[in-house]
């Protein structure tokens, strides 16, 4: 005579839903953090920046980008980004033997991916709306040297973690007028230090990012968001003042840009220790730096 089997126990529907939700959240976290592996295709040619340099010809002298033209000739940009799947300092350190090689690679990679994402959405993407919601900075991942990296992972897990240089924040193009602007040339290891200094001068010299009015200094919100990174670069460390970093990139004179703010102006307004000024952080202008949009303005 067969012994009756014990009835099967079923998990409550609520428990099943919780398990599914946990798995979905775990997958989303891995996606955002760039912890999902990617296939590494065999490279047909050595790594180079030639195609990316061609794509940057559509960047105007003032930092605006002719996205329409870049989209019509997007093959060069796409070819460069396709090559990133095979090469990175993480999986091919032999190709990027110095810290300058590695940092130049990651900066160029970040900026190229931002450009591709804008081109993909152009002309409907007029502004990066509410980036903290993830539609732009962690909503998409690319295969990069055996990893699938979002823009968020590139900035926070790679650049901020591996390179203690706050100038990177002034060099990362985020498709916004109130942010770092492209200058039409890619970062090159042999000139990287001077290029980063120039990116700092370009950012600080833009009145959307730094503006002095009497005893008040208006600063881009980036200086508040990445304050700890900027202070860590100062000799005084966290006991310093973020205006010391700003001061270093202000010009001595305004020969090239009449009416600009200079180091002497900041000294007079804030005192020798730069601690007498009131700092007001400005909201970022997320309008797309589109050359066509600017041309259409009256």
C-alpha positions as CSV (number, residue, x, y, z in Angstrom):
1,X,0.0,0.0,0.0
2,X,1.4,3.4,-1.0
3,X,2.1,5.9,1.7
4,X,0.4,9.1,0.9
5,X,2.9,11.8,0.0
6,X,3.2,15.0,2.1
7,X,1.4,17.9,0.4
8,X,3.8,20.3,-1.4
9,X,4.3,23.6,0.3
10,X,4.0,26.6,-1.8
11,X,5.6,29.9,-1.1
12,X,3.1,32.7,-0.5
13,X,2.7,35.0,-3.6
14,X,4.0,37.9,-1.5
15,X,7.3,36.0,-0.8
16,X,7.7,35.1,-4.5
17,X,7.2,38.7,-5.5
18,X,9.8,39.8,-2.9
19,X,12.3,37.3,-4.2
20,X,11.8,38.5,-7.8
21,X,12.0,42.1,-6.7
22,X,15.3,41.4,-4.9
23,X,16.7,39.7,-8.0
24,X,15.7,42.6,-10.2
25,X,17.2,45.1,-7.8
26,X,20.4,43.1,-7.6
27,X,20.7,43.1,-11.4
28,X,20.0,46.8,-11.6
29,X,22.7,47.5,-9.1
30,X,25.2,45.4,-11.0
31,X,24.2,47.2,-14.2
32,X,24.7,50.7,-12.7
33,X,27.9,49.8,-11.0
34,X,29.4,48.3,-14.2
35,X,29.9,44.9,-12.6
36,X,28.4,42.8,-15.4
37,X,31.1,41.2,-17.7
38,X,31.1,41.7,-21.4
39,X,32.5,39.7,-24.3
40,X,35.9,40.8,-25.6
41,X,36.0,40.7,-29.4
42,X,39.2,40.1,-31.2
43,X,40.6,43.4,-32.4
44,X,41.3,43.6,-36.1
45,X,43.6,46.7,-35.7
46,X,45.7,48.2,-32.9
47,X,44.0,50.7,-30.6
48,X,44.1,54.3,-31.8
49,X,42.2,57.6,-31.5
50,X,42.1,58.5,-35.1
51,X,38.4,57.9,-35.6
52,X,37.5,59.8,-32.4
53,X,39.7,62.7,-33.5
54,X,37.7,62.9,-36.8
55,X,34.4,62.9,-34.9
56,X,35.6,65.8,-32.8
57,X,36.0,68.0,-35.9
58,X,32.3,68.8,-35.3
59,X,33.1,70.6,-32.1
60,X,33.1,74.4,-32.5
61,X,35.7,76.7,-31.0
62,X,33.3,77.9,-28.3
63,X,32.6,74.3,-27.2
64,X,29.2,73.9,-28.9
65,X,28.8,70.7,-31.0
66,X,27.3,70.3,-34.4
67,X,25.4,67.2,-33.5
68,X,23.5,67.2,-36.8
69,X,26.7,66.9,-38.8
70,X,28.2,64.5,-36.3
71,X,25.1,62.3,-36.8
72,X,25.4,62.4,-40.5
73,X,29.0,61.3,-40.3
74,X,28.7,59.1,-37.2
75,X,30.6,56.1,-38.6
76,X,33.9,57.4,-37.2
77,X,32.5,57.9,-33.7
78,X,30.8,54.5,-33.8
79,X,34.0,52.8,-35.1
80,X,36.0,54.2,-32.2
81,X,33.4,53.2,-29.6
82,X,33.3,49.7,-31.1
83,X,37.0,49.4,-30.5
84,X,36.6,50.1,-26.8
85,X,35.1,46.6,-26.4
86,X,38.5,45.1,-27.1
87,X,40.8,47.5,-25.3
88,X,40.9,49.1,-21.9
89,X,43.6,49.6,-19.3
90,X,41.9,46.9,-17.2
91,X,42.2,44.1,-19.7
92,X,45.1,45.4,-21.8
93,X,47.6,47.2,-19.5
94,X,50.3,46.5,-22.1
95,X,48.6,49.0,-24.4
96,X,48.3,51.6,-21.7
97,X,51.5,51.3,-19.7
98,X,51.5,54.7,-17.9
99,X,49.0,56.5,-15.7
100,X,48.7,59.2,-18.4
101,X,47.8,56.5,-21.0
102,X,45.1,55.1,-18.7
103,X,43.6,58.4,-17.7
104,X,43.5,59.8,-21.3
105,X,41.8,56.6,-22.3
106,X,39.0,56.8,-19.7
107,X,38.4,60.5,-20.3
108,X,38.2,60.0,-24.1
109,X,35.9,57.0,-23.5
110,X,33.5,58.8,-21.3
111,X,33.2,61.8,-23.6
112,X,32.8,59.7,-26.7
113,X,30.0,57.7,-25.1
114,X,28.2,60.9,-24.1
115,X,28.5,62.1,-27.7
116,X,27.1,58.8,-29.0
117,X,24.2,58.9,-26.6
118,X,23.3,62.4,-27.6
119,X,23.6,61.6,-31.4
120,X,21.4,58.6,-30.9
121,X,18.7,60.8,-29.4
122,X,19.2,63.9,-31.6
123,X,17.3,66.1,-32.4
124,X,14.7,65.0,-29.8
125,X,17.2,65.2,-26.9
126,X,17.3,69.0,-26.3
127,X,18.3,68.7,-22.6
128,X,19.5,66.1,-20.2
129,X,16.4,66.1,-18.1
130,X,16.7,65.1,-14.4
131,X,19.9,63.1,-14.9
132,X,19.8,61.7,-11.3
133,X,16.8,59.6,-12.4
134,X,19.2,57.6,-14.6
135,X,17.9,57.9,-18.1
136,X,21.2,59.4,-19.3
137,X,24.0,58.5,-16.9
138,X,23.1,55.0,-15.7
139,X,20.4,53.9,-18.0
140,X,22.7,52.4,-20.7
141,X,25.8,50.3,-20.5
142,X,28.5,49.8,-23.2
143,X,31.0,46.9,-23.5
144,X,34.4,48.3,-22.6
145,X,37.4,46.0,-22.3
146,X,35.5,43.0,-20.9
147,X,33.1,45.1,-18.7
148,X,29.7,46.6,-19.3
149,X,30.0,50.2,-18.1
150,X,27.5,52.9,-17.6
151,X,28.5,56.6,-17.6
152,X,27.9,56.5,-13.8
153,X,30.3,53.6,-13.4
154,X,33.0,55.2,-15.6
155,X,32.9,58.3,-13.5
156,X,32.5,56.9,-10.0
157,X,34.0,53.4,-10.1
158,X,36.8,54.1,-12.5
159,X,37.8,57.7,-12.7
160,X,37.1,58.9,-9.2
161,X,38.4,55.7,-7.6
162,X,41.5,55.1,-9.6
163,X,42.7,58.7,-10.3
164,X,43.1,61.3,-7.5
165,X,42.9,64.3,-9.8
166,X,39.9,66.6,-9.4
167,X,40.6,68.2,-12.7
168,X,38.8,65.2,-14.3
169,X,35.5,66.8,-13.1
170,X,36.3,69.8,-15.3
171,X,37.1,67.7,-18.3
172,X,34.1,65.3,-18.4
173,X,31.6,66.3,-21.0
174,X,28.1,65.9,-19.8
175,X,26.1,67.3,-22.7
176,X,25.2,70.5,-20.8
177,X,26.0,74.2,-21.3
178,X,26.5,74.5,-17.6
179,X,29.4,72.0,-17.5
180,X,32.7,71.0,-18.9
181,X,32.9,71.8,-22.6
182,X,34.8,69.9,-25.4
183,X,37.6,71.8,-27.1
184,X,37.8,69.8,-30.4
185,X,40.8,67.6,-29.6
186,X,41.0,64.4,-27.7
187,X,43.1,63.8,-24.6
188,X,46.6,62.7,-25.4
189,X,48.9,61.0,-22.8
190,X,52.0,63.1,-23.7
191,X,50.1,66.4,-23.3
192,X,47.6,65.3,-20.6
193,X,48.7,67.6,-17.8
194,X,48.5,70.7,-19.9
195,X,45.2,69.6,-21.4
196,X,43.7,69.1,-18.0
197,X,44.9,72.5,-16.9
198,X,43.4,74.1,-20.0
199,X,40.1,72.3,-19.2
200,X,40.2,73.8,-15.8
201,X,40.8,77.3,-17.2
202,X,38.0,76.9,-19.7
203,X,35.6,75.8,-17.0
204,X,36.5,78.4,-14.5
205,X,36.6,81.1,-17.2
206,X,32.9,80.4,-18.1
207,X,30.6,82.8,-16.2
208,X,28.0,80.1,-16.0
209,X,30.4,78.3,-13.7
210,X,32.3,81.1,-11.8
211,X,31.1,84.6,-11.4
212,X,32.3,87.3,-8.9
213,X,29.9,90.1,-7.8
214,X,31.3,92.3,-5.0
215,X,31.9,90.0,-2.0
216,X,29.9,87.1,-3.4
217,X,31.3,84.3,-5.5
218,X,28.8,82.4,-7.6
219,X,30.0,78.9,-8.3
220,X,28.8,76.0,-10.3
221,X,27.1,73.3,-8.3
222,X,29.8,70.9,-9.3
223,X,32.1,72.5,-6.7
224,X,29.6,71.6,-4.0
225,X,28.9,68.1,-5.4
226,X,32.6,67.2,-5.7
227,X,33.9,69.4,-2.9
228,X,35.8,66.6,-1.1
229,X,37.7,65.8,-4.3
230,X,38.7,69.4,-4.8
231,X,39.8,69.9,-1.2
232,X,41.8,66.7,-1.2
233,X,44.0,68.2,-3.9
234,X,44.9,71.3,-1.8
235,X,47.9,71.3,0.6
236,X,45.6,72.1,3.4
237,X,43.3,69.2,2.5
238,X,39.8,69.3,3.9
239,X,40.8,72.3,6.0
240,X,41.1,74.4,2.9
241,X,38.7,76.4,0.8
242,X,37.3,75.4,-2.6
243,X,38.0,78.9,-3.8
244,X,41.7,78.1,-3.6
245,X,41.2,75.6,-6.4
246,X,39.2,78.1,-8.4
247,X,41.9,80.8,-7.8
248,X,44.5,78.5,-9.4
249,X,42.6,78.5,-12.7
250,X,41.6,82.2,-12.9
251,X,43.7,84.3,-15.3
252,X,46.2,86.9,-14.1
253,X,44.8,89.4,-16.7
254,X,41.9,89.7,-19.1
255,X,43.8,90.3,-22.3
256,X,42.0,87.5,-24.1
257,X,38.6,87.9,-22.5
258,X,37.9,91.6,-21.6
259,X,35.9,92.0,-18.4
260,X,36.7,88.6,-17.0
261,X,37.3,87.9,-13.3
262,X,41.0,87.6,-12.3
263,X,43.0,86.2,-9.4
264,X,43.5,89.8,-8.2
265,X,39.8,90.4,-8.3
266,X,39.2,87.3,-6.1
267,X,41.9,88.4,-3.7
268,X,40.4,91.9,-3.3
269,X,36.9,90.5,-2.7
270,X,37.7,87.6,-0.5
271,X,41.0,88.5,1.3
272,X,44.3,86.8,1.2
273,X,42.9,83.6,2.7
274,X,39.8,83.6,0.5
275,X,37.5,83.2,3.5
276,X,35.7,86.5,3.5
277,X,33.4,85.9,0.5
278,X,30.0,84.5,0.5
279,X,29.7,81.5,-1.8
280,X,26.5,80.8,-3.7
281,X,26.2,77.6,-5.7
282,X,24.3,78.0,-9.0
283,X,22.0,75.4,-10.5
284,X,23.5,73.7,-13.5
285,X,22.2,74.6,-17.0
286,X,21.4,71.2,-18.6
287,X,20.6,72.7,-22.0
288,X,22.3,70.8,-24.7
289,X,25.3,72.7,-26.2
290,X,24.0,72.4,-29.7
291,X,25.6,74.6,-32.3
292,X,22.4,74.6,-34.4
293,X,20.3,75.7,-31.4
294,X,22.6,78.6,-30.7
295,X,22.6,79.6,-34.4
296,X,18.8,79.8,-34.4
297,X,18.7,82.2,-31.5
298,X,18.1,85.9,-32.3
